Amino acid sequence: MKRIIFLMLIVINLTGCNTAPTFIQPEGKVTSDKGEYIMNIGEFKWKEHDFEASKIRTSDNYELAGEFSTLEGDKGEELTFEIAQNPSSIIVNKWNTDLTSDSIEVKDNKITLPLEGGYYIYEVIVEWSQGKAIYIFDVDVK
C-alpha cells in the first residue's frame, strides 16, 4: 500500500514539474466614440527568463487590415489605445492609399484622425522590455 501511494506521489510530482509555461500574447485595442476594437497582430516577439515566443509576419499591412472590421471615424476624432502589459513605447504610422506613410504623434496613448476624409491603415509598433509587437487596423474617415 505504501509503495502504491509513493509511486502515485512521484507520478503526480513529475507531471506537475513538466508543465509548459502559460503565456498570453498582449492584446491591443483601439477605442473610438463608436466602440472598442481588437487590433490584428502582424508581428510579435517576446522573451522572458527561459521562455521565448514569436510570430513572424506572413502578410503585409494591407492584407492584415483586410482581416480587421474597418473602423469608421470622423475627421479629427480621437482614438485611444489600450495595450496589455504596460508598454514602454508606442509608435504609430499611418499608411495612405498611395502606399506612402506618415508618423503620427501619440499623446497619452491617443491619436487624432486626419482632417481629410479617406481610407487609412494604421501600424502600431509597441515595445516592452521583454519584446515587441506590431498591431494593424484600418479606418474609413468620413
N, C-alpha and C positions, 0 to 999 in steps of 0.2 A: 504494500500500500504506500509506504514511504517513497519507494522508487517511482511509482506512478506519479505521485504528487511532485517529486523532484524533477522528473522528466517534463511534466506539464509546465512547471515554472521556468525551466530552461527554454522550452519552445516559445512560451509567451514572451520571455525576455528577449530572445533573439528576434522574434517577429517585431517587437516594439523598437528595437535598435536599428532595424533595417528599413525603416520607412523613409521615403524620399521627402525632401523639404517641400512644404506647400508654399507656392508663390502665386500672387495675383498681380497681373500686369496693371500698373496705374492707369486708371480711367481718366479720359479727358472729356469735359463737357463744355459746350458753348451755350450761353443763355442770352436770349433776346426778350423783347417785350411779349413775344408770341409763344415762348416756351423754352424748354431745355432740350438740347440735342447732344447725343454722344458722338464725338468725332471719330472718324475712321483712323486707324493707325497704319502708317506707312512703313515705318522702321522702328526698331526697338532694340536697345542693348542695356543689360543690367548685370552688375557683378557685385556680389555681397558675400564676404567671407569665402567659403569654398563653393559657392553657388554662382552659376553664370547662365544667363538666358539671353537669347537674341531672336529677332525676326528681321530678315533681310527683305528689302523692298522688291516685290516681284512685278509691280505695275507703276506707271507714272502717276503724277498728281491728278491728271485729267481722268484716268480710269478709276482711281480711288474716289474722286469726287462724284463720279457717276454712281457709285455704290451708296452715297450719302443721300438722304432725303433732303433735297435742296431747301435751305432756309430762305424765307422771304423776309426782306428787311426794307426799311425806309431810309431814304437819303439822310445821312448824318446820325442815324440811330447808333446807340452804344451797345456793344456786345461784351459780355463778361465771360472769362474763362474760369472754370473750376477744375483743377487738376490735382489728383490724389498724390500723396507723399510729399507735399510742400516743395515744389521745385525751386532750385536756386536761380534759374533764369528762364525767361520766356521770350522768344524772338518770333515775330510774325512777318511773313512775306505774303503779299497779295499778288496773285497771278491774274493777268488780264487775258482777254480772248485773243490778243495778238501775240501771245506767248512771251510777253515781257513781264517783269516783276518789279515790285516796289517794296521796300522795307516799311513796315507800319509801326508807329510808336505804340508801345504798350505801357499804360499807366495804371497801376493798381489792378493788374490782371484784366484791363479793359482796353478795347479799341473802338474807334468810331468808323462807321461805314462811310464810303465816299459820298460826296455830294452829287456825283454824276451817276445816273442810273445805269444798270448793266449787270452782266453776269461776271462773278469773280470767284476764284478759288483761293482759299487761304491755307497756307502751310504754317503750322505752329510747331516750332522747334523748342523742345523743353529739355532742360538738363537738371539732373540731381547729382549729388556727389557719387552715387552708385551707378549712374547711367544716363541714357539719353533716349528720347522718343521724338518721332515726327508724326503729328496728327494732321489730318486733312479734312476740310469741309468746304462747301460751296454756298454762295449767297446770290440770290437774284434781287438786286437793289431796285426798288420801284421809285 
